[in-house]
Amino acid sequence: PKAATSDRFKFPMLQNTTGPYLANAWNSLTSIAAASATNAQSVANAPTVDVAASVADVRTATPPPQGPPSRNEKIKKGSNHLRGTLKEELVNGKVDFSSSSKELLKFHGIYQQQNREKDSGVVENPTTFMIRARVPGGRLSVAQYKAFDDAAEKFGHGSIRLTTRQTIQFHWVAKGDIKGVMKELDSVLLSAQAACGDIVRNVTCAPDVLGRPEYTEIQEMAQTISDHFKSRANAYNEIWLDDQPKTPEEESDPIYLDTYLPRKFKIAVTVAGDNSVDLFTNDMSLAATTTANGEVDGYFFYAGGGAGRSHNAPETFPRQADYLGWVPKEDAMRFAEAIVTVQRDYGGRSNRKHARLKYLMADMGADWFKEQVEERVGKRFEQKKAPTWTAPNFLGWNKQHNGKWALGVHVLAGRIQDKPGYFIRSAIRHIVDKYRLSTLISPDQDIILCDVNEKDKDAIIKEFARFHVNPLSPAKAYDRAMACVALPTCGLAISESERMLGATTEIMNKALKKLGLQSKAPVLRMTGCPNGCARPYTAEIAFVGQMPGDKVNPSGYYQVYIAGSSVGTRLNNLLVEKFPGSKMEQLFEQLFTIWKNNRLGDEDFGDFTARFDRRKLNDLLTVIKDSGCTRLDDPSMAS
């Protein structure tokens, strides 16, 4: 059967000996779905909440009134389960789709985009398409990675883009090539269905680099969640894979109904203490707890995180997820489904900028939300002390539990593309194929080559050198630096991001080296707009595009954020607005000098800037005054 036709209700994992606990949850799932038609503080050690407290008040709380349905809601409802007129428009001779179809394409993993500059090197029509695959947990077999590489060569201008959600995107795809990409993915049991749109998107998972049993189990859990929340709509298969239609009864969807979710829904799975997935930025996160012998026995649940916001709209904001409690593993899927369906039923459907789960929880509070979830499940969250978090780094060589090795390959901004003198795409393809290595995409846009034999380690490094590639990170400053794609393809981009990350990181590393702080390099992230695809609002320092570039500052002007946590457990805050990209060198040197002269012991940059008096810091940052920028002595006043 085609990969895209996998029915979540088959639950193939229930037959696995590694996942028998899910079988106990199965009988309750369909009934839950059918029956259900405060900006958070840092939560490194989230306080527990007394479930019994104020239950009467929680139950009588009324969600905010809904206005008329938005345009997107009407499009979804009238789309005949996401078909619309996509099939007809695909062969109408035009280079693009209509505005309504453009919205439906997202549910099929496709964004219609424009080439926003003339000198991009792309000579075709300015309308192009980005296609994003669904790869739960980021794990790929040899055949699957090669299929992505083949599709990039045939349809994507030789470029593979690793995303911050552990999957792969293609850019510059022509309308007539979309089906070719989809069939290439389907040939290796992959698809792009539900990679975008108002639906549960690609499920991220802490990378199982070392082969520990608890990480193997959560990888399976990520796959199960992905399968379970995949839409029953058959439109993807009919339009892109030439499949036969399903009956209305077969497409009836007790979770998504006919209007799906109010907005995108992001889920992460990890092991308690491992925040490599930035779990506090997700709509829902599960963190596994284990017994003494490493078997998963339950999950901490978090909900209500999200990174997106809009400029000059203080009613939009990033938010860290709330800690809800712990559940035994046999109940995990029931609680997960209840969380999704509460958002389905109460999330905003009139204003898309106020439709994510984070806004429902900010409006109603975590206690109200938790009560709704518990009522649907028929059980309560157990209150256990939440874990303390770290952010593991798997770049370089790592010894696996099976005696083999994993090599974490640093990929700047996730772009795997050959360039003159640097043939990284050819190198990875050749090594994966020759040595038969499975791969993992990390949440930091890097790729990990797994199961390398001891005898092949030196040979693989030499193979990379033959393609003029150093697979290791140049310095700590690069390790977790991330950027969104931004210009020239993203329609929301205001300033440069991906194309500036290399230069920006180099400038930052140079300033750190000058002050002897290279080993303490802060987490850096860049985005071309405030929507937060590269998770800038938890970084220790971040640049968020605010104004387009000009002759003086070609990269653009940015909001600068500081004071996030190195392990992603605290939101950062705004330092300065409309900061010119050309002044980054002075900013880094001044910030890091102040940090070095005033830090306590071995204090991280983010912790220092969160503690240090902001007015005093701004007084010392002469580059802000010299640049004519607006400084914020009180970050809480930022818009």
C-alpha positions in Angstrom: 0.0 0.0 0.0 1.1 3.6 -0.6 2.7 5.2 2.4 0.2 8.0 2.4 -2.7 5.7 2.7 -1.7 4.4 6.2 -4.7 4.6 8.4 -3.9 5.8 11.9 -6.6 3.5 13.3 -4.6 0.4 12.2 -2.0 1.3 14.9 0.8 -1.0 13.4 2.9 -0.4 16.5 0.3 -2.1 18.6 1.6 -5.4 17.2 5.2 -4.6 18.1 6.6 -6.2 21.2 8.3 -2.9 21.9 5.0 -1.0 22.2 2.4 -3.3 23.8 1.4 -0.6 26.3 -0.5 1.3 23.6 -2.9 -1.5 23.0 -4.5 -0.8 26.4 -5.3 2.7 25.3 -6.8 1.8 22.0 -10.4 1.1 23.1 -10.8 4.5 24.5 -9.5 6.6 21.7 -12.3 6.7 19.2 -14.9 7.4 21.9 -12.9 10.3 23.2 -12.7 11.8 19.7 -16.4 11.2 18.9 -17.6 12.6 22.2 -15.7 15.8 22.0 -17.3 17.6 19.0 -0.8 34.6 31.8 1.9 34.2 29.6 3.9 31.4 31.3 7.0 32.0 33.4 10.3 30.1 33.0 9.5 26.4 33.7 12.9 24.8 34.2 11.3 23.5 37.4 7.7 24.0 36.8 5.5 24.3 40.0 2.9 21.7 40.5 -0.8 22.6 40.5 -3.4 21.3 42.9 -6.0 19.7 40.5 -8.7 19.9 43.1 -8.3 23.6 43.8 -11.0 25.9 42.5 -12.6 23.1 40.3 -16.0 24.8 40.4 -14.5 28.1 39.1 -12.6 26.2 36.4 -15.6 24.3 35.2 -17.8 27.4 35.0 -15.3 29.5 33.1 -16.5 30.5 29.7 -14.1 30.6 26.7 -13.8 34.0 24.9 -16.7 34.6 22.4 -16.0 33.6 18.8 -16.5 36.0 15.9 -17.6 34.9 12.4 -15.4 32.2 10.9 -12.3 33.4 9.1 -11.8 33.0 5.3 -9.6 30.0 5.9 -12.3 28.3 8.0 -14.8 28.7 5.1 -12.2 27.3 2.6 -11.6 24.2 4.8 -15.3 23.5 5.3 -16.1 23.8 1.6 -13.1 21.9 0.4 -14.6 18.4 0.2 -12.0 17.1 2.6 -9.1 19.2 1.3 -9.7 18.5 -2.4 -11.1 21.9 -3.5 -10.2 22.3 -7.2 -6.6 21.3 -6.8 -6.8 18.4 -9.2 -8.3 20.6 -11.9 -6.0 23.5 -11.4 -2.9 21.2 -11.5 -3.5 20.7 -15.2 -5.1 24.1 -16.2 -1.9 25.4 -17.9 -1.3 28.1 -15.4 1.9 28.4 -13.4 0.1 28.9 -10.1 -3.0 28.0 -8.0 -5.9 30.2 -7.0 -5.8 32.0 -3.7 -8.2 29.5 -2.1 -6.3 26.5 -3.4 -3.1 28.1 -2.1 -4.5 27.6 1.4 -5.5 24.0 0.8 -2.0 23.2 -0.6 -0.6 23.6 2.8 -2.4 20.5 4.1 -0.6 18.6 1.3 2.8 19.9 2.5 3.1 22.6 -0.2 3.6 26.3 0.0 3.1 28.5 -3.1 5.8 31.1 -3.2 7.4 33.8 -5.3 10.9 34.4 -6.3 11.5 37.7 -4.6 14.7 38.8 -6.3 15.8 38.9 -9.8 19.4 37.7 -9.2 18.5 34.5 -7.4 19.9 32.3 -10.2 16.4 30.8 -10.9 15.4 31.6 -14.5 11.9 30.0 -14.5 8.7 31.7 -13.8 8.7 33.6 -10.5 6.0 31.4 -9.0 7.6 28.3 -7.3 6.6 25.8 -4.7 8.1 24.6 -1.4 7.4 21.0 -0.5 7.9 19.8 3.0 7.9 16.1 3.9 6.6 14.4 7.1 9.5 12.5 8.8 8.5 11.8 12.4 11.5 12.1 14.6 13.8 12.8 11.6 15.0 9.2 11.1 15.6 8.1 7.5 16.8 4.8 6.0 19.5 4.7 3.3 16.8 4.4 0.6 14.8 7.3 2.1 17.7 9.7 2.2 18.7 8.8 -1.3 15.1 9.4 -2.5 15.2 12.9 -1.0 18.6 13.5 -2.7 17.2 12.2 -6.0 14.2 14.5 -5.7 16.4 17.4 -5.0 18.4 16.7 -8.1 15.4 16.3 -10.4 13.0 18.9 -9.0 14.6 21.1 -6.3 17.7 22.8 -8.0 20.0 20.4 -6.2 19.1 21.6 -2.7 18.0 19.8 0.4 16.9 22.0 3.3 16.9 20.4 6.8 14.2 22.1 9.0 14.0 22.9 12.7 11.3 20.2 13.0 13.5 17.3 11.8 12.3 17.0 8.3 13.3 18.1 4.7 12.0 20.8 2.4 12.5 21.4 -1.3 12.5 24.8 -2.8 12.1 26.1 -6.3 9.8 23.3 -7.4 7.8 24.0 -10.5 4.1 23.4 -10.6 4.4 20.6 -13.1 7.0 18.8 -10.9 5.0 18.6 -7.7 3.6 15.1 -8.5 7.1 13.9 -9.4 8.3 14.9 -5.9 5.3 13.2 -4.2 5.8 10.0 -6.1 9.5 10.0 -5.3 8.7 10.2 -1.6 5.9 7.6 -1.9 8.4 5.1 -3.4 10.2 4.9 -0.1 7.0 5.0 2.1 7.2 8.8 2.8 4.8 11.6 2.1 4.2 15.3 2.5 0.7 15.0 3.8 0.0 17.1 6.9 3.5 18.6 6.9 1.8 22.0 6.8 -1.7 23.4 7.4 -4.1 23.5 10.3 -3.4 20.0 11.5 -0.9 18.1 13.7 2.4 18.6 11.8 5.6 16.7 11.8 6.2 15.2 15.2 9.7 16.0 16.6 11.6 13.6 18.8 14.8 13.8 20.8 17.4 12.1 18.6 18.1 8.5 19.4 21.8 8.9 18.6 23.3 6.4 21.1 20.7 3.7 20.8 19.5 3.8 24.4 16.2 1.8 24.9 14.2 4.7 26.2 15.1 6.8 23.1 14.1 3.9 20.8 10.8 3.8 22.6 10.0 7.5 22.3 10.9 7.3 18.6 8.2 4.7 18.2 5.9 6.9 20.2 6.6 9.8 17.9 5.7 7.6 14.9 2.5 6.5 16.6 1.4 10.0 17.4 2.1 11.0 13.8 0.1 8.1 12.4 -2.8 8.7 14.8 -3.2 12.4 14.0 -2.9 12.0 10.3 -6.0 13.1 8.5 -8.3 10.4 7.0 -8.9 12.6 4.0 -7.8 10.8 0.8 -7.3 14.0 -1.3 -3.5 13.7 -1.1 -3.5 10.2 -2.6 -6.0 11.1 -5.3 -4.4 14.3 -6.5 -0.7 13.5 -6.2 -0.5 9.7 -6.3 -3.5 9.0 -8.7 -5.2 6.8 -6.1 -8.9 5.9 -6.2 -11.4 7.9 -4.2 -12.7 6.7 -0.8 -16.2 6.6 0.4 -17.6 9.4 2.7 -17.7 6.8 5.4 -14.0 6.0 5.0 -13.1 9.6 5.1 -15.2 10.5 8.2 -12.8 11.8 10.7 -13.7 11.9 14.4 -10.7 14.0 15.3 -10.6 16.7 12.6 -14.3 16.6 11.5 -14.6 18.9 8.4 -12.8 22.1 9.6 -9.6 20.5 11.1 -7.9 22.5 13.7 -8.0 26.3 14.2 -4.2 26.5 13.4 -1.1 24.5 13.1 -0.4 22.1 16.0 3.2 21.1 16.9 4.1 18.1 19.0 7.5 17.0 20.5 8.4 13.9 22.3 11.5 13.5 24.5 13.0 11.9 27.6 12.6 13.8 30.8 15.6 16.1 31.2 16.5 16.2 27.4 15.4 19.5 25.9 17.1 19.1 22.5 13.6 19.5 21.0 12.8 22.9 22.6 9.7 21.3 24.1 8.5 24.6 25.7 7.9 26.0 22.2 5.4 23.3 21.2 1.7 23.2 21.4 2.1 19.8 23.2 5.1 18.0 24.5 5.6 14.6 26.1 8.6 13.8 28.2 9.1 10.2 29.1 10.0 8.9 32.5 11.8 5.6 32.9 12.2 2.7 35.4 15.5 1.7 36.8 16.1 -0.6 33.8 15.4 2.1 31.2 11.8 1.2 30.3 9.4 4.1 29.7 6.7 4.1 32.4 5.0 7.4 31.7 5.1 10.9 30.4 5.2 14.4 31.7 2.8 16.5 29.6 3.3 20.2 28.6 0.9 22.3 26.5 0.4 25.8 25.2 3.8 26.8 23.8 4.5 28.6 20.6 7.0 31.0 19.0 5.0 33.1 16.5 4.1 36.8 17.0 3.6 39.8 14.8 5.3 43.2 14.8 3.3 46.1 16.4 0.7 43.6 17.7 1.2 43.2 21.4 -1.8 40.8 21.5 0.4 38.3 19.8 3.4 36.9 21.7 5.6 33.9 22.1 4.7 31.7 25.0 6.3 28.8 26.9 4.3 25.7 27.5 2.7 25.0 30.9 3.4 21.9 32.8 0.2 19.9 33.2 1.3 16.8 35.0 2.3 13.2 34.5 0.4 10.2 33.2 1.2 6.5 33.0 2.3 5.4 29.5 -0.9 3.3 28.9 -2.9 6.6 29.1 -0.6 8.8 27.1 -2.4 8.6 23.8 -5.8 9.3 25.4 -4.4 12.5 27.0 -2.7 13.5 23.8 -6.0 13.2 21.9 -7.9 15.1 24.5 -5.5 18.0 24.4 -5.8 18.2 20.6 -9.6 18.0 20.6 -10.0 20.7 23.3 -8.0 23.0 21.1 -10.2 21.9 18.1 -13.3 22.8 20.0 -12.3 26.0 21.8 -9.4 27.5 19.8 -10.1 30.7 17.9 -11.5 30.4 14.4 -12.2 34.0 13.6 -8.8 35.6 14.0 -5.9 33.4 12.8 -3.4 35.5 14.7 -5.1 34.5 17.9 -5.9 30.9 17.1 -3.0 28.8 18.4 -3.4 26.8 21.6 -1.1 29.2 23.4 -3.8 31.9 23.2 -6.5 29.7 24.4 -4.4 28.8 27.5 -3.4 32.4 28.0 -7.0 33.5 27.9 -8.5 30.7 30.0 -5.5 29.6 32.1 -3.8 26.2 32.5 -6.2 25.1 35.3 -9.3 25.5 33.0 -7.5 23.7 30.1 -6.3 20.9 32.3 -9.9 20.3 33.6 -11.3 20.1 30.1 -8.7 17.5 29.2 -9.2 15.5 32.3 -13.0 15.4 31.8 -12.6 14.0 28.3 -10.2 11.3 29.4 -12.0 10.5 32.6 -8.7 10.6 34.6 -6.5 13.3 36.1 -2.9 14.2 35.6 -0.7 13.1 38.5 1.3 15.8 40.0 5.0 15.0 40.1 8.0 17.3 40.3 8.9 18.4 36.8 12.5 17.6 35.6 15.5 19.9 35.3 16.5 20.3 31.7 19.7 20.1 29.6 20.3 20.4 25.9 22.5 17.6 24.6 24.8 18.2 21.6 25.5 15.3 19.3 27.9 17.0 16.8 31.1 15.1 16.1 31.7 11.4 17.0 29.5 9.6 19.5 29.8 6.0 20.7 26.6 4.1 20.3 25.4 1.4 22.8 25.8 -1.3 20.0 29.5 -0.5 19.8 29.2 1.4 16.5 29.5 5.2 16.1 27.4 8.1 15.1 28.8 11.2 13.4 26.9 14.5 13.9 27.6 16.5 10.8 27.3 20.3 11.1 25.1 21.8 8.4 25.0 25.6 8.3 21.3 26.7 8.4 20.4 23.2 7.3 21.2 23.7 3.7 22.7 20.7 2.0 23.7 22.0 -1.4 26.9 21.7 -3.4 28.7 24.9 -4.0 32.1 25.7 -5.7 34.8 24.2 -3.5 32.2 22.7 -1.0 30.4 19.6 -2.1 28.4 18.7 1.0 25.4 17.2 -0.8 27.6 14.9 -2.9 29.6 13.9 0.1 26.7 12.9 2.3 25.0 11.1 -0.6 28.1 9.2 -1.4 28.9 8.2 2.2 25.4 7.2 3.1 25.2 5.0 0.0 28.7 3.5 0.2 28.6 2.7 4.0 24.9 2.0 4.2 24.2 4.5 7.0 20.8 5.5 8.3 20.5 9.1 9.2 18.9 11.4 11.8 17.9 15.0 11.3 18.4 16.9 14.5 16.2 19.7 15.8 19.1 22.1 15.2 19.2 21.5 11.4 22.1 19.2 11.4 22.3 15.6 10.2 23.6 12.6 12.1 25.1 9.5 10.3 24.4 6.4 12.4 25.9 2.9 12.8 29.3 3.7 11.5 31.7 0.8 12.0 34.9 1.5 14.0 37.1 0.5 11.0 35.3 3.1 8.8 35.7 6.2 10.9 38.9 7.5 9.4 37.8 6.5 5.9 34.6 8.6 6.3 36.5 11.7 7.4 38.8 11.2 4.4 35.7 10.9 2.1 34.4 14.2 3.4 37.8 15.8 2.8 37.7 14.5 -0.8 34.6 16.6 -1.3 36.2 19.6 0.5 33.9 19.3 3.5 34.8 19.4 7.2 31.9 17.6 8.9 32.7 19.0 12.3 31.4 22.3 13.7 34.0 25.1 13.2 33.5 26.4 16.8 30.9 26.3 19.6 29.3 29.4 18.3 28.1 27.4 15.3 26.9 24.3 17.2 23.2 25.4 17.8 23.0 28.5 15.6 19.9 28.3 13.4 18.1 30.4 10.8 14.9 30.2 8.8 15.0 30.3 5.0 13.6 33.9 4.7 14.6 35.6 1.4 14.3 35.0 -1.5 11.5 32.4 -1.3 9.5 33.0 1.9 6.6 35.4 1.4 6.7 36.6 5.0 10.4 37.4 5.1 11.3 41.1 5.9 15.0 40.8 6.3 17.7 38.2 5.5 18.2 35.2 7.7 19.7 32.0 6.2 22.0 33.9 3.9 23.2 36.0 6.8 23.7 33.2 9.4 27.2 32.3 8.3 28.5 35.8 8.4 26.7 36.6 11.6 28.0 33.6 13.4 31.5 34.3 12.2 31.3 37.8 13.5 30.0 36.6 16.8 32.7 33.9 17.1 35.4 36.5 16.3 34.2 38.7 19.2 34.1 35.7 21.5 37.6 34.6 20.5 39.0 38.1 21.1 37.7 38.0 24.7 38.6 34.4 25.4 34.9 33.4 25.6 34.7 30.9 22.7 33.9 27.9 25.0 30.9 29.9 26.4 29.4 30.9 23.1 25.7 31.7 23.5 22.9 30.1 21.4 22.3 32.3 18.4 19.3 32.3 16.1 18.0 34.4 13.2 14.7 34.8 11.5 13.6 37.0 8.6 10.2 37.9 10.3 8.6 37.6 13.7 6.8 34.3 13.1 9.7 32.4 14.8 10.4 29.4 12.6 13.9 29.1 13.9 12.7 29.4 17.5 14.4 32.7 18.2 12.5 33.6 21.4 14.2 31.0 23.6 17.8 31.7 22.3 20.4 33.5 24.3 20.7 36.1 21.5 18.5 36.4 18.5 17.9 38.7 15.5 14.4 39.0 14.2 13.8 40.7 10.9 11.9 44.0 11.2 12.7 46.2 8.2 13.9 45.4 4.7 17.5 46.1 3.7 18.8 49.1 1.9 22.1 50.3 0.4 23.5 51.0 3.8 22.3 47.8 5.4 21.6 45.2 2.7 20.7 42.5 5.1 18.0 44.5 6.8 17.1 45.9 10.2 16.4 43.6 13.2 14.9 43.4 16.6 17.6 42.1 18.9 16.6 39.7 21.7 18.7 38.6 24.7 18.4 36.8 28.0 17.1 33.4 26.9 18.3 30.2 28.4 21.1 28.1 26.9 18.8 25.0 27.5 15.6 26.6 26.2 13.8 27.0 29.5 13.3 30.8 29.5 11.9 33.2 27.0 14.3 36.0 26.0 13.3 39.7 25.8 13.7 42.6 23.5 16.9 44.7 23.7 16.6 47.0 20.8 14.5 47.7 17.7 15.4 48.4 14.1 19.0 47.5 14.7 21.1 47.7 11.4 22.7 44.4 10.3 25.9 46.3 9.5 26.5 47.1 13.2 26.5 43.5 14.5 30.3 43.4 15.0 30.2 46.4 17.4 27.1 45.0 19.2 28.7 41.6 19.8 32.0 43.2 21.1 30.2 45.5 23.5 27.8 42.9 24.8 30.4 40.3 25.3 32.8 42.8 27.0 30.1 43.8 29.5 29.3 40.1 30.1 33.0 39.2 30.7 33.5 42.1 33.1 30.4 41.6 35.1 29.4 37.9 35.1 29.3 35.7 38.2 31.8 32.9 37.9 31.2 30.8 34.8 27.8 32.4 34.1 26.2 31.9 30.7 25.5 34.9 28.5 21.7 34.3 28.7 21.7 34.0 32.5 23.9 37.1 32.8 21.7 39.3 30.6 18.6 38.0 32.4 20.1 39.1 35.7 22.0 42.3 34.9 20.2 45.7 35.2 18.9 46.5 31.8 19.2 50.3 32.1 22.8 49.9 33.1 23.4 47.5 30.2 21.9 50.0 27.7 24.0 52.8 29.1 27.1 50.7 28.3 26.0 49.8 24.8 27.1 52.9 23.0 26.4 51.2 19.6 22.6 51.5 20.3 22.9 55.3 20.7 25.3 55.7 17.8 23.0 53.7 15.5 20.0 55.9 16.4 18.0 52.8 17.5 15.2 52.6 20.1 16.5 51.1 23.3 14.2 49.3 25.8 15.1 49.8 29.4 11.9 47.9 30.3 11.5 44.9 28.0 8.0 44.3 29.3 6.9 47.4 27.3 8.0 45.8 24.0 5.3 45.6 21.3 
